[in-house]
């Protein structure tokens, strides 16, 4: 993928998105505007999240393991 959403990128509802992120569904509704790093689509009263955007959101928050020895 070239870093942009493809026309075939799957859109996920709040339920599946919340399971993937570990948020309660209500948190996504309440904080959708505050989670600026996670773009979303508003279709009527529903929120939809791009599967690719969710993966990028999670990858950006990945913490690399420490290297070296504890001292």
mmCIF file of the N, C-alpha and C atoms, coordinates in Angstrom:
data_MODEL
# 
_entry.id   MODEL 
# 
loop_
_atom_site.group_PDB 
_atom_site.id 
_atom_site.type_symbol 
_atom_site.label_atom_id 
_atom_site.label_alt_id 
_atom_site.label_comp_id 
_atom_site.label_asym_id 
_atom_site.label_entity_id 
_atom_site.label_seq_id 
_atom_site.pdbx_PDB_ins_code 
_atom_site.Cartn_x 
_atom_site.Cartn_y 
_atom_site.Cartn_z 
_atom_site.occupancy 
_atom_site.B_iso_or_equiv 
_atom_site.pdbx_formal_charge 
_atom_site.auth_seq_id 
_atom_site.auth_comp_id 
_atom_site.auth_asym_id 
_atom_site.auth_atom_id 
_atom_site.pdbx_PDB_model_num 
ATOM 1   N N  . UNK A 1 1  ? 0.842   -1.169 0.000  1.00 0.00 ? 1  UNK A N  1 
ATOM 2   C CA . UNK A 1 1  ? 0.000   0.000  0.000  1.00 0.00 ? 1  UNK A CA 1 
ATOM 3   C C  . UNK A 1 1  ? 0.888   1.232  0.000  1.00 0.00 ? 1  UNK A C  1 
ATOM 4   N N  . UNK A 1 2  ? 0.419   2.321  -0.575 1.00 0.00 ? 2  UNK A N  1 
ATOM 5   C CA . UNK A 1 2  ? 1.235   3.520  -0.733 1.00 0.00 ? 2  UNK A CA 1 
ATOM 6   C C  . UNK A 1 2  ? 1.077   4.527  0.399  1.00 0.00 ? 2  UNK A C  1 
ATOM 7   N N  . UNK A 1 3  ? 0.471   4.130  1.528  1.00 0.00 ? 3  UNK A N  1 
ATOM 8   C CA . UNK A 1 3  ? 0.315   5.031  2.650  1.00 0.00 ? 3  UNK A CA 1 
ATOM 9   C C  . UNK A 1 3  ? -0.996  5.781  2.650  1.00 0.00 ? 3  UNK A C  1 
ATOM 10  N N  . UNK A 1 4  ? -1.723  5.691  1.564  1.00 0.00 ? 4  UNK A N  1 
ATOM 11  C CA . UNK A 1 4  ? -3.041  6.326  1.486  1.00 0.00 ? 4  UNK A CA 1 
ATOM 12  C C  . UNK A 1 4  ? -4.091  5.239  1.522  1.00 0.00 ? 4  UNK A C  1 
ATOM 13  N N  . UNK A 1 5  ? -5.294  5.612  1.864  1.00 0.00 ? 5  UNK A N  1 
ATOM 14  C CA . UNK A 1 5  ? -6.381  4.641  1.883  1.00 0.00 ? 5  UNK A CA 1 
ATOM 15  C C  . UNK A 1 5  ? -6.775  4.311  0.457  1.00 0.00 ? 5  UNK A C  1 
ATOM 16  N N  . UNK A 1 6  ? -6.896  3.048  0.178  1.00 0.00 ? 6  UNK A N  1 
ATOM 17  C CA . UNK A 1 6  ? -7.337  2.631  -1.145 1.00 0.00 ? 6  UNK A CA 1 
ATOM 18  C C  . UNK A 1 6  ? -8.863  2.638  -1.165 1.00 0.00 ? 6  UNK A C  1 
ATOM 19  N N  . UNK A 1 7  ? -9.450  2.727  -2.351 1.00 0.00 ? 7  UNK A N  1 
ATOM 20  C CA . UNK A 1 7  ? -10.910 2.708  -2.430 1.00 0.00 ? 7  UNK A CA 1 
ATOM 21  C C  . UNK A 1 7  ? -11.515 1.437  -1.845 1.00 0.00 ? 7  UNK A C  1 
ATOM 22  N N  . UNK A 1 8  ? -10.737 0.378  -1.766 1.00 0.00 ? 8  UNK A N  1 
ATOM 23  C CA . UNK A 1 8  ? -11.236 -0.901 -1.249 1.00 0.00 ? 8  UNK A CA 1 
ATOM 24  C C  . UNK A 1 8  ? -10.910 -1.097 0.222  1.00 0.00 ? 8  UNK A C  1 
ATOM 25  N N  . UNK A 1 9  ? -10.338 -0.084 0.848  1.00 0.00 ? 9  UNK A N  1 
ATOM 26  C CA . UNK A 1 9  ? -10.014 -0.178 2.266  1.00 0.00 ? 9  UNK A CA 1 
ATOM 27  C C  . UNK A 1 9  ? -11.300 -0.423 3.048  1.00 0.00 ? 9  UNK A C  1 
ATOM 28  N N  . UNK A 1 10 ? -11.272 -1.404 3.911  1.00 0.00 ? 10 UNK A N  1 
ATOM 29  C CA . UNK A 1 10 ? -12.461 -1.787 4.666  1.00 0.00 ? 10 UNK A CA 1 
ATOM 30  C C  . UNK A 1 10 ? -12.759 -0.792 5.770  1.00 0.00 ? 10 UNK A C  1 
ATOM 31  N N  . UNK A 1 11 ? -14.002 -0.397 5.890  1.00 0.00 ? 11 UNK A N  1 
ATOM 32  C CA . UNK A 1 11 ? -14.435 0.491  6.964  1.00 0.00 ? 11 UNK A CA 1 
ATOM 33  C C  . UNK A 1 11 ? -15.050 -0.346 8.072  1.00 0.00 ? 11 UNK A C  1 
ATOM 34  N N  . UNK A 1 12 ? -14.627 -0.079 9.303  1.00 0.00 ? 12 UNK A N  1 
ATOM 35  C CA . UNK A 1 12 ? -15.086 -0.843 10.453 1.00 0.00 ? 12 UNK A CA 1 
ATOM 36  C C  . UNK A 1 12 ? -15.982 0.029  11.316 1.00 0.00 ? 12 UNK A C  1 
ATOM 37  N N  . UNK A 1 13 ? -16.965 -0.596 11.916 1.00 0.00 ? 13 UNK A N  1 
ATOM 38  C CA . UNK A 1 13 ? -17.857 0.108  12.823 1.00 0.00 ? 13 UNK A CA 1 
ATOM 39  C C  . UNK A 1 13 ? -17.215 0.300  14.185 1.00 0.00 ? 13 UNK A C  1 
ATOM 40  N N  . UNK A 1 14 ? -17.934 0.952  15.044 1.00 0.00 ? 14 UNK A N  1 
ATOM 41  C CA . UNK A 1 14 ? -17.438 1.255  16.386 1.00 0.00 ? 14 UNK A CA 1 
ATOM 42  C C  . UNK A 1 14 ? -17.164 -0.025 17.180 1.00 0.00 ? 14 UNK A C  1 
ATOM 43  N N  . UNK A 1 15 ? -18.023 -1.034 17.039 1.00 0.00 ? 15 UNK A N  1 
ATOM 44  C CA . UNK A 1 15 ? -17.840 -2.269 17.799 1.00 0.00 ? 15 UNK A CA 1 
ATOM 45  C C  . UNK A 1 15 ? -16.518 -2.950 17.506 1.00 0.00 ? 15 UNK A C  1 
ATOM 46  N N  . UNK A 1 16 ? -16.246 -3.175 16.231 1.00 0.00 ? 16 UNK A N  1 
ATOM 47  C CA . UNK A 1 16 ? -15.004 -3.860 15.868 1.00 0.00 ? 16 UNK A CA 1 
ATOM 48  C C  . UNK A 1 16 ? -13.786 -2.981 16.147 1.00 0.00 ? 16 UNK A C  1 
ATOM 49  N N  . UNK A 1 17 ? -13.906 -1.698 15.900 1.00 0.00 ? 17 UNK A N  1 
ATOM 50  C CA . UNK A 1 17 ? -12.798 -0.779 16.174 1.00 0.00 ? 17 UNK A CA 1 
ATOM 51  C C  . UNK A 1 17 ? -12.475 -0.764 17.663 1.00 0.00 ? 17 UNK A C  1 
ATOM 52  N N  . UNK A 1 18 ? -13.500 -0.728 18.498 1.00 0.00 ? 18 UNK A N  1 
ATOM 53  C CA . UNK A 1 18 ? -13.258 -0.700 19.946 1.00 0.00 ? 18 UNK A CA 1 
ATOM 54  C C  . UNK A 1 18 ? -12.579 -1.983 20.417 1.00 0.00 ? 18 UNK A C  1 
ATOM 55  N N  . UNK A 1 19 ? -12.945 -3.111 19.847 1.00 0.00 ? 19 UNK A N  1 
ATOM 56  C CA . UNK A 1 19 ? -12.287 -4.379 20.216 1.00 0.00 ? 19 UNK A CA 1 
ATOM 57  C C  . UNK A 1 19 ? -10.813 -4.346 19.819 1.00 0.00 ? 19 UNK A C  1 
ATOM 58  N N  . UNK A 1 20 ? -10.516 -3.830 18.647 1.00 0.00 ? 20 UNK A N  1 
ATOM 59  C CA . UNK A 1 20 ? -9.122  -3.796 18.194 1.00 0.00 ? 20 UNK A CA 1 
ATOM 60  C C  . UNK A 1 20 ? -8.264  -2.845 19.013 1.00 0.00 ? 20 UNK A C  1 
ATOM 61  N N  . UNK A 1 21 ? -8.855  -1.733 19.460 1.00 0.00 ? 21 UNK A N  1 
ATOM 62  C CA . UNK A 1 21 ? -8.082  -0.730 20.190 1.00 0.00 ? 21 UNK A CA 1 
ATOM 63  C C  . UNK A 1 21 ? -8.108  -0.918 21.695 1.00 0.00 ? 21 UNK A C  1 
ATOM 64  N N  . UNK A 1 22 ? -9.046  -1.708 22.178 1.00 0.00 ? 22 UNK A N  1 
ATOM 65  C CA . UNK A 1 22 ? -9.155  -1.904 23.616 1.00 0.00 ? 22 UNK A CA 1 
ATOM 66  C C  . UNK A 1 22 ? -9.913  -0.779 24.311 1.00 0.00 ? 22 UNK A C  1 
ATOM 67  N N  . UNK A 1 23 ? -10.670 -0.006 23.544 1.00 0.00 ? 23 UNK A N  1 
ATOM 68  C CA . UNK A 1 23 ? -11.528 1.049  24.100 1.00 0.00 ? 23 UNK A CA 1 
ATOM 69  C C  . UNK A 1 23 ? -12.946 0.527  24.191 1.00 0.00 ? 23 UNK A C  1 
ATOM 70  N N  . UNK A 1 24 ? -13.716 1.089  25.115 1.00 0.00 ? 24 UNK A N  1 
ATOM 71  C CA . UNK A 1 24 ? -15.149 0.804  25.128 1.00 0.00 ? 24 UNK A CA 1 
ATOM 72  C C  . UNK A 1 24 ? -15.769 1.547  23.946 1.00 0.00 ? 24 UNK A C  1 
ATOM 73  N N  . UNK A 1 25 ? -16.835 0.997  23.345 1.00 0.00 ? 25 UNK A N  1 
ATOM 74  C CA . UNK A 1 25 ? -17.475 1.697  22.225 1.00 0.00 ? 25 UNK A CA 1 
ATOM 75  C C  . UNK A 1 25 ? -17.873 3.130  22.580 1.00 0.00 ? 25 UNK A C  1 
ATOM 76  N N  . UNK A 1 26 ? -18.376 3.347  23.780 1.00 0.00 ? 26 UNK A N  1 
ATOM 77  C CA . UNK A 1 26 ? -18.802 4.692  24.159 1.00 0.00 ? 26 UNK A CA 1 
ATOM 78  C C  . UNK A 1 26 ? -17.626 5.671  24.164 1.00 0.00 ? 26 UNK A C  1 
ATOM 79  N N  . UNK A 1 27 ? -16.436 5.178  24.477 1.00 0.00 ? 27 UNK A N  1 
ATOM 80  C CA . UNK A 1 27 ? -15.248 6.031  24.463 1.00 0.00 ? 27 UNK A CA 1 
ATOM 81  C C  . UNK A 1 27 ? -14.984 6.546  23.051 1.00 0.00 ? 27 UNK A C  1 
ATOM 82  N N  . UNK A 1 28 ? -15.162 5.692  22.057 1.00 0.00 ? 28 UNK A N  1 
ATOM 83  C CA . UNK A 1 28 ? -14.955 6.140  20.678 1.00 0.00 ? 28 UNK A CA 1 
ATOM 84  C C  . UNK A 1 28 ? -15.962 7.214  20.296 1.00 0.00 ? 28 UNK A C  1 
ATOM 85  N N  . UNK A 1 29 ? -17.206 7.041  20.704 1.00 0.00 ? 29 UNK A N  1 
ATOM 86  C CA . UNK A 1 29 ? -18.211 8.065  20.413 1.00 0.00 ? 29 UNK A CA 1 
ATOM 87  C C  . UNK A 1 29 ? -17.883 9.368  21.136 1.00 0.00 ? 29 UNK A C  1 
ATOM 88  N N  . UNK A 1 30 ? -17.526 9.279  22.401 1.00 0.00 ? 30 UNK A N  1 
ATOM 89  C CA . UNK A 1 30 ? -17.280 10.465 23.209 1.00 0.00 ? 30 UNK A CA 1 
ATOM 90  C C  . UNK A 1 30 ? -16.011 11.210 22.801 1.00 0.00 ? 30 UNK A C  1 
ATOM 91  N N  . UNK A 1 31 ? -14.987 10.476 22.388 1.00 0.00 ? 31 UNK A N  1 
ATOM 92  C CA . UNK A 1 31 ? -13.681 11.080 22.150 1.00 0.00 ? 31 UNK A CA 1 
ATOM 93  C C  . UNK A 1 31 ? -13.255 11.063 20.691 1.00 0.00 ? 31 UNK A C  1 
ATOM 94  N N  . UNK A 1 32 ? -14.170 10.794 19.789 1.00 0.00 ? 32 UNK A N  1 
ATOM 95  C CA . UNK A 1 32 ? -13.800 10.691 18.368 1.00 0.00 ? 32 UNK A CA 1 
ATOM 96  C C  . UNK A 1 32 ? -13.063 11.932 17.889 1.00 0.00 ? 32 UNK A C  1 
ATOM 97  N N  . UNK A 1 33 ? -13.513 13.104 18.258 1.00 0.00 ? 33 UNK A N  1 
ATOM 98  C CA . UNK A 1 33 ? -12.848 14.336 17.849 1.00 0.00 ? 33 UNK A CA 1 
ATOM 99  C C  . UNK A 1 33 ? -11.508 14.541 18.527 1.00 0.00 ? 33 UNK A C  1 
ATOM 100 N N  . UNK A 1 34 ? -11.354 14.008 19.739 1.00 0.00 ? 34 UNK A N  1 
ATOM 101 C CA . UNK A 1 34 ? -10.115 14.179 20.491 1.00 0.00 ? 34 UNK A CA 1 
ATOM 102 C C  . UNK A 1 34 ? -9.027  13.224 20.024 1.00 0.00 ? 34 UNK A C  1 
ATOM 103 N N  . UNK A 1 35 ? -9.410  12.098 19.466 1.00 0.00 ? 35 UNK A N  1 
ATOM 104 C CA . UNK A 1 35 ? -8.431  11.127 18.979 1.00 0.00 ? 35 UNK A CA 1 
ATOM 105 C C  . UNK A 1 35 ? -7.974  11.573 17.594 1.00 0.00 ? 35 UNK A C  1 
ATOM 106 N N  . UNK A 1 36 ? -7.332  12.723 17.549 1.00 0.00 ? 36 UNK A N  1 
ATOM 107 C CA . UNK A 1 36 ? -7.007  13.373 16.281 1.00 0.00 ? 36 UNK A CA 1 
ATOM 108 C C  . UNK A 1 36 ? -6.129  12.508 15.382 1.00 0.00 ? 36 UNK A C  1 
ATOM 109 N N  . UNK A 1 37 ? -5.398  11.614 15.960 1.00 0.00 ? 37 UNK A N  1 
ATOM 110 C CA . UNK A 1 37 ? -4.518  10.769 15.156 1.00 0.00 ? 37 UNK A CA 1 
ATOM 111 C C  . UNK A 1 37 ? -5.256  9.593  14.523 1.00 0.00 ? 37 UNK A C  1 
ATOM 112 N N  . UNK A 1 38 ? -6.520  9.432  14.857 1.00 0.00 ? 38 UNK A N  1 
ATOM 113 C CA . UNK A 1 38 ? -7.321  8.350  14.283 1.00 0.00 ? 38 UNK A CA 1 
ATOM 114 C C  . UNK A 1 38 ? -8.477  8.955  13.498 1.00 0.00 ? 38 UNK A C  1 
ATOM 115 N N  . UNK A 1 39 ? -8.278  9.144  12.195 1.00 0.00 ? 39 UNK A N  1 
ATOM 116 C CA . UNK A 1 39 ? -9.351  9.719  11.381 1.00 0.00 ? 39 UNK A CA 1 
ATOM 117 C C  . UNK A 1 39 ? -10.564 8.800  11.340 1.00 0.00 ? 39 UNK A C  1 
ATOM 118 N N  . UNK A 1 40 ? -11.720 9.390  11.103 1.00 0.00 ? 40 UNK A N  1 
ATOM 119 C CA . UNK A 1 40 ? -12.939 8.591  11.002 1.00 0.00 ? 40 UNK A CA 1 
ATOM 120 C C  . UNK A 1 40 ? -13.878 9.237  10.003 1.00 0.00 ? 40 UNK A C  1 
ATOM 121 N N  . UNK A 1 41 ? -14.854 8.464  9.593  1.00 0.00 ? 41 UNK A N  1 
ATOM 122 C CA . UNK A 1 41 ? -15.909 8.929  8.702  1.00 0.00 ? 41 UNK A CA 1 
ATOM 123 C C  . UNK A 1 41 ? -17.196 8.968  9.509  1.00 0.00 ? 41 UNK A C  1 
ATOM 124 N N  . UNK A 1 42 ? -17.976 10.006 9.310  1.00 0.00 ? 42 UNK A N  1 
ATOM 125 C CA . UNK A 1 42 ? -19.300 10.066 9.916  1.00 0.00 ? 42 UNK A CA 1 
ATOM 126 C C  . UNK A 1 42 ? -20.291 9.828  8.787  1.00 0.00 ? 42 UNK A C  1 
ATOM 127 N N  . UNK A 1 43 ? -21.008 8.729  8.884  1.00 0.00 ? 43 UNK A N  1 
ATOM 128 C CA . UNK A 1 43 ? -22.015 8.373  7.893  1.00 0.00 ? 43 UNK A CA 1 
ATOM 129 C C  . UNK A 1 43 ? -23.351 8.376  8.624  1.00 0.00 ? 43 UNK A C  1 
ATOM 130 N N  . UNK A 1 44 ? -24.112 9.430  8.402  1.00 0.00 ? 44 UNK A N  1 
ATOM 131 C CA . UNK A 1 44 ? -25.321 9.616  9.189  1.00 0.00 ? 44 UNK A CA 1 
ATOM 132 C C  . UNK A 1 44 ? -24.918 9.836  10.634 1.00 0.00 ? 44 UNK A C  1 
ATOM 133 N N  . UNK A 1 45 ? -25.435 9.016  11.523 1.00 0.00 ? 45 UNK A N  1 
ATOM 134 C CA . UNK A 1 45 ? -25.077 9.112  12.942 1.00 0.00 ? 45 UNK A CA 1 
ATOM 135 C C  . UNK A 1 45 ? -23.994 8.104  13.326 1.00 0.00 ? 45 UNK A C  1 
ATOM 136 N N  . UNK A 1 46 ? -23.570 7.319  12.349 1.00 0.00 ? 46 UNK A N  1 
ATOM 137 C CA . UNK A 1 46 ? -22.584 6.267  12.614 1.00 0.00 ? 46 UNK A CA 1 
ATOM 138 C C  . UNK A 1 46 ? -21.168 6.750  12.359 1.00 0.00 ? 46 UNK A C  1 
ATOM 139 N N  . UNK A 1 47 ? -20.240 6.191  13.113 1.00 0.00 ? 47 UNK A N  1 
ATOM 140 C CA . UNK A 1 47 ? -18.816 6.429  12.876 1.00 0.00 ? 47 UNK A CA 1 
ATOM 141 C C  . UNK A 1 47 ? -18.241 5.198  12.211 1.00 0.00 ? 47 UNK A C  1 
ATOM 142 N N  . UNK A 1 48 ? -17.365 5.414  11.252 1.00 0.00 ? 48 UNK A N  1 
ATOM 143 C CA . UNK A 1 48 ? -16.667 4.322  10.577 1.00 0.00 ? 48 UNK A CA 1 
ATOM 144 C C  . UNK A 1 48 ? -15.189 4.658  10.571 1.00 0.00 ? 48 UNK A C  1 
ATOM 145 N N  . UNK A 1 49 ? -14.379 3.635  10.758 1.00 0.00 ? 49 UNK A N  1 
ATOM 146 C CA . UNK A 1 49 ? -12.932 3.796  10.838 1.00 0.00 ? 49 UNK A CA 1 
ATOM 147 C C  . UNK A 1 49 ? -12.277 2.921  9.786  1.00 0.00 ? 49 UNK A C  1 
ATOM 148 N N  . UNK A 1 50 ? -11.306 3.472  9.101  1.00 0.00 ? 50 UNK A N  1 
ATOM 149 C CA . UNK A 1 50 ? -10.569 2.734  8.088  1.00 0.00 ? 50 UNK A CA 1 
ATOM 150 C C  . UNK A 1 50 ? -9.667  1.703  8.769  1.00 0.00 ? 50 UNK A C  1 
ATOM 151 N N  . UNK A 1 51 ? -9.688  0.500  8.248  1.00 0.00 ? 51 UNK A N  1 
ATOM 152 C CA . UNK A 1 51 ? -8.841  -0.559 8.803  1.00 0.00 ? 51 UNK A CA 1 
ATOM 153 C C  . UNK A 1 51 ? -7.369  -0.169 8.705  1.00 0.00 ? 51 UNK A C  1 
ATOM 154 N N  . UNK A 1 52 ? -6.977  0.447  7.597  1.00 0.00 ? 52 UNK A N  1 
ATOM 155 C CA . UNK A 1 52 ? -5.583  0.880  7.430  1.00 0.00 ? 52 UNK A CA 1 
ATOM 156 C C  . UNK A 1 52 ? -5.229  1.976  8.427  1.00 0.00 ? 52 UNK A C  1 
ATOM 157 N N  . UNK A 1 53 ? -6.148  2.903  8.683  1.00 0.00 ? 53 UNK A N  1 
ATOM 158 C CA . UNK A 1 53 ? -5.901  3.964  9.661  1.00 0.00 ? 53 UNK A CA 1 
ATOM 159 C C  . UNK A 1 53 ? -5.733  3.395  11.061 1.00 0.00 ? 53 UNK A C  1 
ATOM 160 N N  . UNK A 1 54 ? -6.507  2.382  11.394 1.00 0.00 ? 54 UNK A N  1 
ATOM 161 C CA . UNK A 1 54 ? -6.391  1.743  12.710 1.00 0.00 ? 54 UNK A CA 1 
ATOM 162 C C  . UNK A 1 54 ? -5.018  1.106  12.854 1.00 0.00 ? 54 UNK A C  1 
ATOM 163 N N  . UNK A 1 55 ? -4.562  0.422  11.815 1.00 0.00 ? 55 UNK A N  1 
ATOM 164 C CA . UNK A 1 55 ? -3.240  -0.211 11.864 1.00 0.00 ? 55 UNK A CA 1 
ATOM 165 C C  . UNK A 1 55 ? -2.144  0.829  12.025 1.00 0.00 ? 55 UNK A C  1 
ATOM 166 N N  . UNK A 1 56 ? -2.235  1.947  11.296 1.00 0.00 ? 56 UNK A N  1 
ATOM 167 C CA . UNK A 1 56 ? -1.241  3.019  11.430 1.00 0.00 ? 56 UNK A CA 1 
ATOM 168 C C  . UNK A 1 56 ? -1.286  3.627  12.838 1.00 0.00 ? 56 UNK A C  1 
ATOM 169 N N  . UNK A 1 57 ? -2.488  3.812  13.383 1.00 0.00 ? 57 UNK A N  1 
ATOM 170 C CA . UNK A 1 57 ? -2.660  4.350  14.727 1.00 0.00 ? 57 UNK A CA 1 
ATOM 171 C C  . UNK A 1 57 ? -1.964  3.447  15.746 1.00 0.00 ? 57 UNK A C  1 
ATOM 172 N N  . UNK A 1 58 ? -2.148  2.142  15.614 1.00 0.00 ? 58 UNK A N  1 
ATOM 173 C CA . UNK A 1 58 ? -1.522  1.198  16.541 1.00 0.00 ? 58 UNK A CA 1 
ATOM 174 C C  . UNK A 1 58 ? -0.006  1.148  16.336 1.00 0.00 ? 58 UNK A C  1 
ATOM 175 N N  . UNK A 1 59 ? 0.436   1.121  15.082 1.00 0.00 ? 59 UNK A N  1 
ATOM 176 C CA . UNK A 1 59 ? 1.878   1.082  14.808 1.00 0.00 ? 59 UNK A CA 1 
ATOM 177 C C  . UNK A 1 59 ? 2.597   2.298  15.378 1.00 0.00 ? 59 UNK A C  1 
ATOM 178 N N  . UNK A 1 60 ? 1.948   3.460  15.329 1.00 0.00 ? 60 UNK A N  1 
ATOM 179 C CA . UNK A 1 60 ? 2.558   4.686  15.849 1.00 0.00 ? 60 UNK A CA 1 
ATOM 180 C C  . UNK A 1 60 ? 2.712   4.641  17.367 1.00 0.00 ? 60 UNK A C  1 
ATOM 181 N N  . UNK A 1 61 ? 1.988   3.770  18.023 1.00 0.00 ? 61 UNK A N  1 
ATOM 182 C CA . UNK A 1 61 ? 2.041   3.674  19.478 1.00 0.00 ? 61 UNK A CA 1 
ATOM 183 C C  . UNK A 1 61 ? 2.841   2.467  19.974 1.00 0.00 ? 61 UNK A C  1 
ATOM 184 N N  . UNK A 1 62 ? 3.451   1.779  19.048 1.00 0.00 ? 62 UNK A N  1 
ATOM 185 C CA . UNK A 1 62 ? 4.252   0.609  19.415 1.00 0.00 ? 62 UNK A CA 1 
ATOM 186 C C  . UNK A 1 62 ? 5.489   1.054  20.194 1.00 0.00 ? 62 UNK A C  1 
ATOM 187 N N  . UNK A 1 63 ? 5.766   0.381  21.274 1.00 0.00 ? 63 UNK A N  1 
ATOM 188 C CA . UNK A 1 63 ? 6.933   0.683  22.093 1.00 0.00 ? 63 UNK A CA 1 
ATOM 189 C C  . UNK A 1 63 ? 7.935   -0.447 21.895 1.00 0.00 ? 63 UNK A C  1 
ATOM 190 N N  . UNK A 1 64 ? 9.117   -0.080 21.474 1.00 0.00 ? 64 UNK A N  1 
ATOM 191 C CA . UNK A 1 64 ? 10.161  -1.083 21.243 1.00 0.00 ? 64 UNK A CA 1 
ATOM 192 C C  . UNK A 1 64 ? 10.677  -1.584 22.588 1.00 0.00 ? 64 UNK A C  1 
ATOM 193 N N  . UNK A 1 65 ? 11.025  -2.866 22.658 1.00 0.00 ? 65 UNK A N  1 
ATOM 194 C CA . UNK A 1 65 ? 11.579  -3.387 23.906 1.00 0.00 ? 65 UNK A CA 1 
ATOM 195 C C  . UNK A 1 65 ? 12.938  -2.755 24.194 1.00 0.00 ? 65 UNK A C  1 
ATOM 196 N N  . UNK A 1 66 ? 13.229  -2.625 25.461 1.00 0.00 ? 66 UNK A N  1 
ATOM 197 C CA . UNK A 1 66 ? 14.536  -2.097 25.863 1.00 0.00 ? 66 UNK A CA 1 
ATOM 198 C C  . UNK A 1 66 ? 15.606  -3.118 25.556 1.00 0.00 ? 66 UNK A C  1 
ATOM 199 N N  . UNK A 1 67 ? 16.771  -2.601 25.222 1.00 0.00 ? 67 UNK A N  1 
ATOM 200 C CA . UNK A 1 67 ? 17.918  -3.500 25.017 1.00 0.00 ? 67 UNK A CA 1 
ATOM 201 C C  . UNK A 1 67 ? 18.934  -3.199 26.105 1.00 0.00 ? 67 UNK A C  1 
ATOM 202 N N  . UNK A 1 68 ? 19.794  -4.123 26.344 1.00 0.00 ? 68 UNK A N  1 
ATOM 203 C CA . UNK A 1 68 ? 20.804  -3.952 27.388 1.00 0.00 ? 68 UNK A CA 1 
ATOM 204 C C  . UNK A 1 68 ? 20.442  -4.759 28.620 1.00 0.00 ? 68 UNK A C  1 
ATOM 205 N N  . UNK A 1 69 ? 21.257  -4.628 29.616 1.00 0.00 ? 69 UNK A N  1 
ATOM 206 C CA . UNK A 1 69 ? 21.021  -5.404 30.846 1.00 0.00 ? 69 UNK A CA 1 
ATOM 207 C C  . UNK A 1 69 ? 20.596  -4.486 31.974 1.00 0.00 ? 69 UNK A C  1 
ATOM 208 N N  . UNK A 1 70 ? 19.819  -5.049 32.835 1.00 0.00 ? 70 UNK A N  1 
ATOM 209 C CA . UNK A 1 70 ? 19.399  -4.291 34.025 1.00 0.00 ? 70 UNK A CA 1 
ATOM 210 C C  . UNK A 1 70 ? 20.583  -4.273 34.991 1.00 0.00 ? 70 UNK A C  1 
ATOM 211 N N  . UNK A 1 71 ? 20.748  -3.182 35.648 1.00 0.00 ? 71 UNK A N  1 
ATOM 212 C CA . UNK A 1 71 ? 21.951  -3.086 36.399 1.00 0.00 ? 71 UNK A CA 1 
ATOM 213 C C  . UNK A 1 71 ? 21.907  -2.965 37.819 1.00 0.00 ? 71 UNK A C  1 
# 
